[in-house]
Amino acid sequence: MPSEDLRIILEDVKEKFDTVIEAVNIVGEKLDRHTEEDKNEFDEVKKEILELRRDLNDHRQNTELHSVRRKPKGI
């Protein structure tokens, strides 16, 4: 195979590798972006759950303070 043919084939292979490398980098960036978005969404959900937990505990304490405990009959 003449040297010129080999050079053309190697350039073609290099271009294909460059395309694959670019695609891998794009996918990596996309995954990083989604990972960050998921982390932010998880943090928001976690904050909402903690707030609901506090509200429920406050409600429970308020309800228990207002409940009337009756003595069982016969005591």
PDB file with SEQRES, HELIX, SHEET and CRYST1 records, atoms N, CA, C and O in Angstrom:
SEQRES   1 A   75  MET PRO SER GLU ASP LEU ARG ILE ILE LEU GLU ASP VAL          
SEQRES   2 A   75  LYS GLU LYS PHE ASP THR VAL ILE GLU ALA VAL ASN ILE          
SEQRES   3 A   75  VAL GLY GLU LYS LEU ASP ARG HIS THR GLU GLU ASP LYS          
SEQRES   4 A   75  ASN GLU PHE ASP GLU VAL LYS LYS GLU ILE LEU GLU LEU          
SEQRES   5 A   75  ARG ARG ASP LEU ASN ASP HIS ARG GLN ASN THR GLU LEU          
SEQRES   6 A   75  HIS SER VAL ARG ARG LYS PRO LYS GLY ILE                      
HELIX    1 AA1 SER A    3  HIS A   66  1                                  64    
CRYST1    1.000    1.000    1.000  90.00  90.00  90.00 P 1           1          
ATOM      1  N   MET A   1       0.862  -1.171   0.000  1.00  0.00           N  
ATOM      2  CA  MET A   1       0.000   0.000   0.000  1.00  0.00           C  
ATOM      3  C   MET A   1       0.904   1.229   0.000  1.00  0.00           C  
ATOM      4  O   MET A   1       1.806   1.355   0.829  1.00  0.00           O  
ATOM      5  N   PRO A   2       0.654   2.104  -0.917  1.00  0.00           N  
ATOM      6  CA  PRO A   2       1.478   3.315  -0.986  1.00  0.00           C  
ATOM      7  C   PRO A   2       1.291   4.186   0.247  1.00  0.00           C  
ATOM      8  O   PRO A   2       0.261   4.120   0.919  1.00  0.00           O  
ATOM      9  N   SER A   3       2.264   4.974   0.526  1.00  0.00           N  
ATOM     10  CA  SER A   3       2.283   5.845   1.692  1.00  0.00           C  
ATOM     11  C   SER A   3       1.110   6.828   1.695  1.00  0.00           C  
ATOM     12  O   SER A   3       0.558   7.127   2.754  1.00  0.00           O  
ATOM     13  N   GLU A   4       0.736   7.321   0.547  1.00  0.00           N  
ATOM     14  CA  GLU A   4      -0.375   8.285   0.441  1.00  0.00           C  
ATOM     15  C   GLU A   4      -1.692   7.633   0.853  1.00  0.00           C  
ATOM     16  O   GLU A   4      -2.500   8.261   1.537  1.00  0.00           O  
ATOM     17  N   ASP A   5      -1.917   6.404   0.457  1.00  0.00           N  
ATOM     18  CA  ASP A   5      -3.140   5.692   0.847  1.00  0.00           C  
ATOM     19  C   ASP A   5      -3.191   5.486   2.357  1.00  0.00           C  
ATOM     20  O   ASP A   5      -4.234   5.667   2.985  1.00  0.00           O  
ATOM     21  N   LEU A   6      -2.066   5.111   2.922  1.00  0.00           N  
ATOM     22  CA  LEU A   6      -1.996   4.913   4.371  1.00  0.00           C  
ATOM     23  C   LEU A   6      -2.285   6.211   5.105  1.00  0.00           C  
ATOM     24  O   LEU A   6      -3.010   6.209   6.100  1.00  0.00           O  
ATOM     25  N   ARG A   7      -1.731   7.313   4.631  1.00  0.00           N  
ATOM     26  CA  ARG A   7      -1.968   8.614   5.252  1.00  0.00           C  
ATOM     27  C   ARG A   7      -3.454   8.961   5.215  1.00  0.00           C  
ATOM     28  O   ARG A   7      -3.990   9.459   6.205  1.00  0.00           O  
ATOM     29  N   ILE A   8      -4.115   8.713   4.113  1.00  0.00           N  
ATOM     30  CA  ILE A   8      -5.555   9.015   3.970  1.00  0.00           C  
ATOM     31  C   ILE A   8      -6.362   8.165   4.946  1.00  0.00           C  
ATOM     32  O   ILE A   8      -7.274   8.668   5.602  1.00  0.00           O  
ATOM     33  N   ILE A   9      -6.029   6.877   5.043  1.00  0.00           N  
ATOM     34  CA  ILE A   9      -6.747   5.988   5.971  1.00  0.00           C  
ATOM     35  C   ILE A   9      -6.523   6.435   7.407  1.00  0.00           C  
ATOM     36  O   ILE A   9      -7.468   6.470   8.195  1.00  0.00           O  
ATOM     37  N   LEU A  10      -5.299   6.774   7.757  1.00  0.00           N  
ATOM     38  CA  LEU A  10      -5.004   7.228   9.128  1.00  0.00           C  
ATOM     39  C   LEU A  10      -5.716   8.537   9.450  1.00  0.00           C  
ATOM     40  O   LEU A  10      -6.176   8.714  10.578  1.00  0.00           O  
ATOM     41  N   GLU A  11      -5.820   9.435   8.519  1.00  0.00           N  
ATOM     42  CA  GLU A  11      -6.559  10.683   8.744  1.00  0.00           C  
ATOM     43  C   GLU A  11      -8.037  10.393   8.966  1.00  0.00           C  
ATOM     44  O   GLU A  11      -8.674  11.011   9.818  1.00  0.00           O  
ATOM     45  N   ASP A  12      -8.579   9.455   8.201  1.00  0.00           N  
ATOM     46  CA  ASP A  12      -9.985   9.082   8.359  1.00  0.00           C  
ATOM     47  C   ASP A  12     -10.226   8.469   9.743  1.00  0.00           C  
ATOM     48  O   ASP A  12     -11.203   8.796  10.416  1.00  0.00           O  
ATOM     49  N   VAL A  13      -9.327   7.583  10.151  1.00  0.00           N  
ATOM     50  CA  VAL A  13      -9.444   6.961  11.470  1.00  0.00           C  
ATOM     51  C   VAL A  13      -9.335   8.021  12.559  1.00  0.00           C  
ATOM     52  O   VAL A  13     -10.096   7.994  13.526  1.00  0.00           O  
ATOM     53  N   LYS A  14      -8.409   8.941  12.413  1.00  0.00           N  
ATOM     54  CA  LYS A  14      -8.245  10.019  13.399  1.00  0.00           C  
ATOM     55  C   LYS A  14      -9.513  10.857  13.503  1.00  0.00           C  
ATOM     56  O   LYS A  14      -9.943  11.191  14.607  1.00  0.00           O  
ATOM     57  N   GLU A  15     -10.111  11.198  12.377  1.00  0.00           N  
ATOM     58  CA  GLU A  15     -11.356  11.980  12.387  1.00  0.00           C  
ATOM     59  C   GLU A  15     -12.465  11.223  13.112  1.00  0.00           C  
ATOM     60  O   GLU A  15     -13.242  11.810  13.865  1.00  0.00           O  
ATOM     61  N   LYS A  16     -12.530   9.920  12.877  1.00  0.00           N  
ATOM     62  CA  LYS A  16     -13.564   9.117  13.555  1.00  0.00           C  
ATOM     63  C   LYS A  16     -13.306   9.055  15.057  1.00  0.00           C  
ATOM     64  O   LYS A  16     -14.246   9.147  15.847  1.00  0.00           O  
ATOM     65  N   PHE A  17     -12.053   8.902  15.460  1.00  0.00           N  
ATOM     66  CA  PHE A  17     -11.728   8.926  16.889  1.00  0.00           C  
ATOM     67  C   PHE A  17     -12.078  10.280  17.498  1.00  0.00           C  
ATOM     68  O   PHE A  17     -12.617  10.342  18.603  1.00  0.00           O  
ATOM     69  N   ASP A  18     -11.778  11.351  16.794  1.00  0.00           N  
ATOM     70  CA  ASP A  18     -12.117  12.691  17.283  1.00  0.00           C  
ATOM     71  C   ASP A  18     -13.627  12.829  17.480  1.00  0.00           C  
ATOM     72  O   ASP A  18     -14.083  13.425  18.456  1.00  0.00           O  
ATOM     73  N   THR A  19     -14.395  12.271  16.544  1.00  0.00           N  
ATOM     74  CA  THR A  19     -15.852  12.324  16.653  1.00  0.00           C  
ATOM     75  C   THR A  19     -16.323  11.546  17.877  1.00  0.00           C  
ATOM     76  O   THR A  19     -17.200  12.007  18.608  1.00  0.00           O  
ATOM     77  N   VAL A  20     -15.747  10.375  18.099  1.00  0.00           N  
ATOM     78  CA  VAL A  20     -16.123   9.557  19.257  1.00  0.00           C  
ATOM     79  C   VAL A  20     -15.745  10.270  20.555  1.00  0.00           C  
ATOM     80  O   VAL A  20     -16.529  10.297  21.504  1.00  0.00           O  
ATOM     81  N   ILE A  21     -14.560  10.837  20.593  1.00  0.00           N  
ATOM     82  CA  ILE A  21     -14.118  11.556  21.794  1.00  0.00           C  
ATOM     83  C   ILE A  21     -15.029  12.740  22.077  1.00  0.00           C  
ATOM     84  O   ILE A  21     -15.377  12.985  23.232  1.00  0.00           O  
ATOM     85  N   GLU A  22     -15.416  13.470  21.057  1.00  0.00           N  
ATOM     86  CA  GLU A  22     -16.327  14.597  21.236  1.00  0.00           C  
ATOM     87  C   GLU A  22     -17.681  14.123  21.767  1.00  0.00           C  
ATOM     88  O   GLU A  22     -18.260  14.754  22.651  1.00  0.00           O  
ATOM     89  N   ALA A  23     -18.180  13.014  21.228  1.00  0.00           N  
ATOM     90  CA  ALA A  23     -19.460  12.477  21.691  1.00  0.00           C  
ATOM     91  C   ALA A  23     -19.378  12.045  23.151  1.00  0.00           C  
ATOM     92  O   ALA A  23     -20.305  12.289  23.924  1.00  0.00           O  
ATOM     93  N   VAL A  24     -18.278  11.406  23.531  1.00  0.00           N  
ATOM     94  CA  VAL A  24     -18.106  10.978  24.924  1.00  0.00           C  
ATOM     95  C   VAL A  24     -18.061  12.198  25.841  1.00  0.00           C  
ATOM     96  O   VAL A  24     -18.655  12.178  26.919  1.00  0.00           O  
ATOM     97  N   ASN A  25     -17.373  13.249  25.435  1.00  0.00           N  
ATOM     98  CA  ASN A  25     -17.314  14.471  26.242  1.00  0.00           C  
ATOM     99  C   ASN A  25     -18.692  15.108  26.392  1.00  0.00           C  
ATOM    100  O   ASN A  25     -19.033  15.591  27.472  1.00  0.00           O  
ATOM    101  N   ILE A  26     -19.481  15.115  25.330  1.00  0.00           N  
ATOM    102  CA  ILE A  26     -20.829  15.686  25.388  1.00  0.00           C  
ATOM    103  C   ILE A  26     -21.696  14.884  26.349  1.00  0.00           C  
ATOM    104  O   ILE A  26     -22.424  15.455  27.161  1.00  0.00           O  
ATOM    105  N   VAL A  27     -21.616  13.557  26.257  1.00  0.00           N  
ATOM    106  CA  VAL A  27     -22.396  12.708  27.165  1.00  0.00           C  
ATOM    107  C   VAL A  27     -21.955  12.932  28.605  1.00  0.00           C  
ATOM    108  O   VAL A  27     -22.791  13.005  29.506  1.00  0.00           O  
ATOM    109  N   GLY A  28     -20.651  13.042  28.827  1.00  0.00           N  
ATOM    110  CA  GLY A  28     -20.149  13.299  30.180  1.00  0.00           C  
ATOM    111  C   GLY A  28     -20.665  14.616  30.740  1.00  0.00           C  
ATOM    112  O   GLY A  28     -21.058  14.686  31.905  1.00  0.00           O  
ATOM    113  N   GLU A  29     -20.667  15.664  29.915  1.00  0.00           N  
ATOM    114  CA  GLU A  29     -21.186  16.966  30.356  1.00  0.00           C  
ATOM    115  C   GLU A  29     -22.672  16.875  30.672  1.00  0.00           C  
ATOM    116  O   GLU A  29     -23.148  17.457  31.646  1.00  0.00           O  
ATOM    117  N   LYS A  30     -23.389  16.147  29.846  1.00  0.00           N  
ATOM    118  CA  LYS A  30     -24.830  15.993  30.064  1.00  0.00           C  
ATOM    119  C   LYS A  30     -25.094  15.247  31.375  1.00  0.00           C  
ATOM    120  O   LYS A  30     -25.982  15.625  32.140  1.00  0.00           O  
ATOM    121  N   LEU A  31     -24.326  14.194  31.630  1.00  0.00           N  
ATOM    122  CA  LEU A  31     -24.474  13.460  32.887  1.00  0.00           C  
ATOM    123  C   LEU A  31     -24.144  14.336  34.083  1.00  0.00           C  
ATOM    124  O   LEU A  31     -24.845  14.301  35.094  1.00  0.00           O  
ATOM    125  N   ASP A  32     -23.085  15.116  33.974  1.00  0.00           N  
ATOM    126  CA  ASP A  32     -22.729  16.031  35.062  1.00  0.00           C  
ATOM    127  C   ASP A  32     -23.859  17.014  35.336  1.00  0.00           C  
ATOM    128  O   ASP A  32     -24.196  17.278  36.490  1.00  0.00           O  
ATOM    129  N   ARG A  33     -24.445  17.557  34.261  1.00  0.00           N  
ATOM    130  CA  ARG A  33     -25.545  18.511  34.411  1.00  0.00           C  
ATOM    131  C   ARG A  33     -26.741  17.848  35.083  1.00  0.00           C  
ATOM    132  O   ARG A  33     -27.343  18.430  35.985  1.00  0.00           O  
ATOM    133  N   HIS A  34     -27.094  16.633  34.652  1.00  0.00           N  
ATOM    134  CA  HIS A  34     -28.226  15.933  35.252  1.00  0.00           C  
ATOM    135  C   HIS A  34     -27.947  15.547  36.695  1.00  0.00           C  
ATOM    136  O   HIS A  34     -28.842  15.579  37.539  1.00  0.00           O  
ATOM    137  N   THR A  35     -26.704  15.184  36.975  1.00  0.00           N  
ATOM    138  CA  THR A  35     -26.342  14.855  38.346  1.00  0.00           C  
ATOM    139  C   THR A  35     -26.538  16.067  39.243  1.00  0.00           C  
ATOM    140  O   THR A  35     -27.074  15.946  40.344  1.00  0.00           O  
ATOM    141  N   GLU A  36     -26.111  17.222  38.786  1.00  0.00           N  
ATOM    142  CA  GLU A  36     -26.272  18.454  39.571  1.00  0.00           C  
ATOM    143  C   GLU A  36     -27.751  18.802  39.735  1.00  0.00           C  
ATOM    144  O   GLU A  36     -28.182  19.191  40.820  1.00  0.00           O  
ATOM    145  N   GLU A  37     -28.525  18.663  38.665  1.00  0.00           N  
ATOM    146  CA  GLU A  37     -29.964  18.946  38.743  1.00  0.00           C  
ATOM    147  C   GLU A  37     -30.635  17.992  39.722  1.00  0.00           C  
ATOM    148  O   GLU A  37     -31.467  18.413  40.525  1.00  0.00           O  
ATOM    149  N   ASP A  38     -30.275  16.699  39.661  1.00  0.00           N  
ATOM    150  CA  ASP A  38     -30.864  15.720  40.573  1.00  0.00           C  
ATOM    151  C   ASP A  38     -30.492  16.018  42.019  1.00  0.00           C  
ATOM    152  O   ASP A  38     -31.318  15.872  42.920  1.00  0.00           O  
ATOM    153  N   LYS A  39     -29.251  16.436  42.241  1.00  0.00           N  
ATOM    154  CA  LYS A  39     -28.816  16.768  43.592  1.00  0.00           C  
ATOM    155  C   LYS A  39     -29.611  17.960  44.121  1.00  0.00           C  
ATOM    156  O   LYS A  39     -30.050  17.957  45.271  1.00  0.00           O  
ATOM    157  N   ASN A  40     -29.795  18.975  43.282  1.00  0.00           N  
ATOM    158  CA  ASN A  40     -30.562  20.145  43.700  1.00  0.00           C  
ATOM    159  C   ASN A  40     -32.013  19.762  43.999  1.00  0.00           C  
ATOM    160  O   ASN A  40     -32.589  20.223  44.984  1.00  0.00           O  
ATOM    161  N   GLU A  41     -32.594  18.926  43.153  1.00  0.00           N  
ATOM    162  CA  GLU A  41     -33.976  18.505  43.371  1.00  0.00           C  
ATOM    163  C   GLU A  41     -34.078  17.682  44.656  1.00  0.00           C  
ATOM    164  O   GLU A  41     -35.026  17.852  45.424  1.00  0.00           O  
ATOM    165  N   PHE A  42     -33.117  16.797  44.895  1.00  0.00           N  
ATOM    166  CA  PHE A  42     -33.106  16.002  46.118  1.00  0.00           C  
ATOM    167  C   PHE A  42     -33.017  16.901  47.348  1.00  0.00           C  
ATOM    168  O   PHE A  42     -33.718  16.678  48.335  1.00  0.00           O  
ATOM    169  N   ASP A  43     -32.155  17.916  47.289  1.00  0.00           N  
ATOM    170  CA  ASP A  43     -32.025  18.844  48.415  1.00  0.00           C  
ATOM    171  C   ASP A  43     -33.338  19.573  48.686  1.00  0.00           C  
ATOM    172  O   ASP A  43     -33.711  19.769  49.843  1.00  0.00           O  
ATOM    173  N   GLU A  44     -34.041  19.976  47.625  1.00  0.00           N  
ATOM    174  CA  GLU A  44     -35.327  20.650  47.792  1.00  0.00           C  
ATOM    175  C   GLU A  44     -36.361  19.722  48.427  1.00  0.00           C  
ATOM    176  O   GLU A  44     -37.097  20.126  49.327  1.00  0.00           O  
ATOM    177  N   VAL A  45     -36.410  18.489  47.959  1.00  0.00           N  
ATOM    178  CA  VAL A  45     -37.359  17.517  48.514  1.00  0.00           C  
ATOM    179  C   VAL A  45     -37.030  17.241  49.974  1.00  0.00           C  
ATOM    180  O   VAL A  45     -37.928  17.143  50.810  1.00  0.00           O  
ATOM    181  N   LYS A  46     -35.746  17.116  50.277  1.00  0.00           N  
ATOM    182  CA  LYS A  46     -35.323  16.871  51.651  1.00  0.00           C  
ATOM    183  C   LYS A  46     -35.759  18.024  52.565  1.00  0.00           C  
ATOM    184  O   LYS A  46     -36.234  17.791  53.677  1.00  0.00           O  
ATOM    185  N   LYS A  47     -35.596  19.261  52.094  1.00  0.00           N  
ATOM    186  CA  LYS A  47     -36.024  20.417  52.885  1.00  0.00           C  
ATOM    187  C   LYS A  47     -37.532  20.398  53.115  1.00  0.00           C  
ATOM    188  O   LYS A  47     -37.999  20.696  54.214  1.00  0.00           O  
ATOM    189  N   GLU A  48     -38.292  20.048  52.078  1.00  0.00           N  
ATOM    190  CA  GLU A  48     -39.751  19.999  52.214  1.00  0.00           C  
ATOM    191  C   GLU A  48     -40.166  18.913  53.197  1.00  0.00           C  
ATOM    192  O   GLU A  48     -41.085  19.115  53.991  1.00  0.00           O  
ATOM    193  N   ILE A  49     -39.501  17.769  53.153  1.00  0.00           N  
ATOM    194  CA  ILE A  49     -39.823  16.684  54.087  1.00  0.00           C  
ATOM    195  C   ILE A  49     -39.520  17.114  55.509  1.00  0.00           C  
ATOM    196  O   ILE A  49     -40.315  16.858  56.414  1.00  0.00           O  
ATOM    197  N   LEU A  50     -38.386  17.763  55.723  1.00  0.00           N  
ATOM    198  CA  LEU A  50     -38.050  18.232  57.069  1.00  0.00           C  
ATOM    199  C   LEU A  50     -39.056  19.261  57.567  1.00  0.00           C  
ATOM    200  O   LEU A  50     -39.424  19.267  58.742  1.00  0.00           O  
ATOM    201  N   GLU A  51     -39.496  20.131  56.663  1.00  0.00           N  
ATOM    202  CA  GLU A  51     -40.504  21.123  57.047  1.00  0.00           C  
ATOM    203  C   GLU A  51     -41.825  20.457  57.402  1.00  0.00           C  
ATOM    204  O   GLU A  51     -42.467  20.833  58.382  1.00  0.00           O  
ATOM    205  N   LEU A  52     -42.229  19.481  56.618  1.00  0.00           N  
ATOM    206  CA  LEU A  52     -43.453  18.740  56.925  1.00  0.00           C  
ATOM    207  C   LEU A  52     -43.330  17.997  58.249  1.00  0.00           C  
ATOM    208  O   LEU A  52     -44.288  17.914  59.017  1.00  0.00           O  
ATOM    209  N   ARG A  53     -42.157  17.464  58.505  1.00  0.00           N  
ATOM    210  CA  ARG A  53     -41.924  16.759  59.764  1.00  0.00           C  
ATOM    211  C   ARG A  53     -42.066  17.704  60.949  1.00  0.00           C  
ATOM    212  O   ARG A  53     -42.684  17.366  61.958  1.00  0.00           O  
ATOM    213  N   ARG A  54     -41.482  18.902  60.811  1.00  0.00           N  
ATOM    214  CA  ARG A  54     -41.624  19.895  61.892  1.00  0.00           C  
ATOM    215  C   ARG A  54     -43.079  20.291  62.079  1.00  0.00           C  
ATOM    216  O   ARG A  54     -43.568  20.388  63.205  1.00  0.00           O  
ATOM    217  N   ASP A  55     -43.768  20.519  60.964  1.00  0.00           N  
ATOM    218  CA  ASP A  55     -45.185  20.886  61.058  1.00  0.00           C  
ATOM    219  C   ASP A  55     -45.998  19.788  61.732  1.00  0.00           C  
ATOM    220  O   ASP A  55     -46.863  20.076  62.560  1.00  0.00           O  
ATOM    221  N   LEU A  56     -45.730  18.544  61.387  1.00  0.00           N  
ATOM    222  CA  LEU A  56     -46.453  17.423  61.978  1.00  0.00           C  
ATOM    223  C   LEU A  56     -46.155  17.322  63.468  1.00  0.00           C  
ATOM    224  O   LEU A  56     -47.061  17.099  64.272  1.00  0.00           O  
ATOM    225  N   ASN A  57     -44.888  17.486  63.838  1.00  0.00           N  
ATOM    226  CA  ASN A  57     -44.534  17.442  65.260  1.00  0.00           C  
ATOM    227  C   ASN A  57     -45.195  18.588  66.026  1.00  0.00           C  
ATOM    228  O   ASN A  57     -45.695  18.387  67.132  1.00  0.00           O  
ATOM    229  N   ASP A  58     -45.198  19.785  65.445  1.00  0.00           N  
ATOM    230  CA  ASP A  58     -45.867  20.923  66.086  1.00  0.00           C  
ATOM    231  C   ASP A  58     -47.356  20.647  66.250  1.00  0.00           C  
ATOM    232  O   ASP A  58     -47.936  20.924  67.300  1.00  0.00           O  
ATOM    233  N   HIS A  59     -47.962  20.104  65.215  1.00  0.00           N  
ATOM    234  CA  HIS A  59     -49.398  19.788  65.267  1.00  0.00           C  
ATOM    235  C   HIS A  59     -49.665  18.723  66.324  1.00  0.00           C  
ATOM    236  O   HIS A  59     -50.621  18.829  67.092  1.00  0.00           O  
ATOM    237  N   ARG A  60     -48.822  17.702  66.363  1.00  0.00           N  
ATOM    238  CA  ARG A  60     -48.994  16.620  67.336  1.00  0.00           C  
ATOM    239  C   ARG A  60     -48.881  17.171  68.752  1.00  0.00           C  
ATOM    240  O   ARG A  60     -49.694  16.829  69.612  1.00  0.00           O  
ATOM    241  N   GLN A  61     -47.886  18.019  69.008  1.00  0.00           N  
ATOM    242  CA  GLN A  61     -47.717  18.583  70.350  1.00  0.00           C  
ATOM    243  C   GLN A  61     -48.900  19.471  70.707  1.00  0.00           C  
ATOM    244  O   GLN A  61     -49.377  19.446  71.841  1.00  0.00           O  
ATOM    245  N   ASN A  62     -49.368  20.242  69.760  1.00  0.00           N  
ATOM    246  CA  ASN A  62     -50.515  21.116  70.002  1.00  0.00           C  
ATOM    247  C   ASN A  62     -51.757  20.280  70.289  1.00  0.00           C  
ATOM    248  O   ASN A  62     -52.530  20.612  71.187  1.00  0.00           O  
ATOM    249  N   THR A  63     -51.955  19.221  69.553  1.00  0.00           N  
ATOM    250  CA  THR A  63     -53.117  18.364  69.747  1.00  0.00           C  
ATOM    251  C   THR A  63     -53.040  17.656  71.086  1.00  0.00           C  
ATOM    252  O   THR A  63     -54.050  17.550  71.782  1.00  0.00           O  
ATOM    253  N   GLU A  64     -51.868  17.169  71.461  1.00  0.00           N  
ATOM    254  CA  GLU A  64     -51.710  16.483  72.737  1.00  0.00           C  
ATOM    255  C   GLU A  64     -51.926  17.436  73.914  1.00  0.00           C  
ATOM    256  O   GLU A  64     -52.431  17.015  74.954  1.00  0.00           O  
ATOM    257  N   LEU A  65     -51.558  18.689  73.773  1.00  0.00           N  
ATOM    258  CA  LEU A  65     -51.768  19.658  74.846  1.00  0.00           C  
ATOM    259  C   LEU A  65     -53.251  19.919  75.075  1.00  0.00           C  
ATOM    260  O   LEU A  65     -53.659  20.211  76.200  1.00  0.00           O  
ATOM    261  N   HIS A  66     -54.057  19.820  74.032  1.00  0.00           N  
ATOM    262  CA  HIS A  66     -55.479  20.117  74.138  1.00  0.00           C  
ATOM    263  C   HIS A  66     -56.329  18.885  74.410  1.00  0.00           C  
ATOM    264  O   HIS A  66     -57.531  19.004  74.649  1.00  0.00           O  
ATOM    265  N   SER A  67     -55.731  17.726  74.379  1.00  0.00           N  
ATOM    266  CA  SER A  67     -56.529  16.518  74.597  1.00  0.00           C  
ATOM    267  C   SER A  67     -56.859  16.395  76.075  1.00  0.00           C  
ATOM    268  O   SER A  67     -56.082  16.798  76.941  1.00  0.00           O  
ATOM    269  N   VAL A  68     -58.017  15.836  76.341  1.00  0.00           N  
ATOM    270  CA  VAL A  68     -58.467  15.639  77.717  1.00  0.00           C  
ATOM    271  C   VAL A  68     -58.311  14.160  78.033  1.00  0.00           C  
ATOM    272  O   VAL A  68     -58.881  13.301  77.360  1.00  0.00           O  
ATOM    273  N   ARG A  69     -57.558  13.887  79.030  1.00  0.00           N  
ATOM    274  CA  ARG A  69     -57.376  12.500  79.438  1.00  0.00           C  
ATOM    275  C   ARG A  69     -58.398  12.190  80.520  1.00  0.00           C  
ATOM    276  O   ARG A  69     -58.496  12.879  81.535  1.00  0.00           O  
ATOM    277  N   ARG A  70     -59.135  11.157  80.272  1.00  0.00           N  
ATOM    278  CA  ARG A  70     -60.161  10.772  81.233  1.00  0.00           C  
ATOM    279  C   ARG A  70     -59.676   9.581  82.041  1.00  0.00           C  
ATOM    280  O   ARG A  70     -58.982   8.700  81.532  1.00  0.00           O  
ATOM    281  N   LYS A  71     -60.052   9.574  83.298  1.00  0.00           N  
ATOM    282  CA  LYS A  71     -59.680   8.466  84.144  1.00  0.00           C  
ATOM    283  C   LYS A  71     -60.577   7.277  83.803  1.00  0.00           C  
ATOM    284  O   LYS A  71     -61.772   7.439  83.554  1.00  0.00           O  
ATOM    285  N   PRO A  72     -59.998   6.104  83.794  1.00  0.00           N  
ATOM    286  CA  PRO A  72     -60.834   4.921  83.548  1.00  0.00           C  
ATOM    287  C   PRO A  72     -61.850   4.757  84.664  1.00  0.00           C  
ATOM    288  O   PRO A  72     -61.584   5.127  85.808  1.00  0.00           O  
ATOM    289  N   LYS A  73     -63.023   4.201  84.337  1.00  0.00           N  
ATOM    290  CA  LYS A  73     -64.079   3.997  85.348  1.00  0.00           C  
ATOM    291  C   LYS A  73     -63.629   2.992  86.380  1.00  0.00           C  
ATOM    292  O   LYS A  73     -62.952   2.014  86.063  1.00  0.00           O  
ATOM    293  N   GLY A  74     -64.009   3.240  87.608  1.00  0.00           N  
ATOM    294  CA  GLY A  74     -63.713   2.325  88.669  1.00  0.00           C  
ATOM    295  C   GLY A  74     -62.459   2.669  89.443  1.00  0.00           C  
ATOM    296  O   GLY A  74     -62.055   1.915  90.328  1.00  0.00           O  
ATOM    297  N   ILE A  75     -61.846   3.770  89.134  1.00  0.00           N  
ATOM    298  CA  ILE A  75     -60.646   4.137  89.894  1.00  0.00           C  
ATOM    299  C   ILE A  75     -60.985   5.238  90.851  1.00  0.00           C  
ATOM    300  O   ILE A  75     -60.118   5.701  91.592  1.00  0.00           O  
TER     301      ILE A  75                                                      
END                                                                             
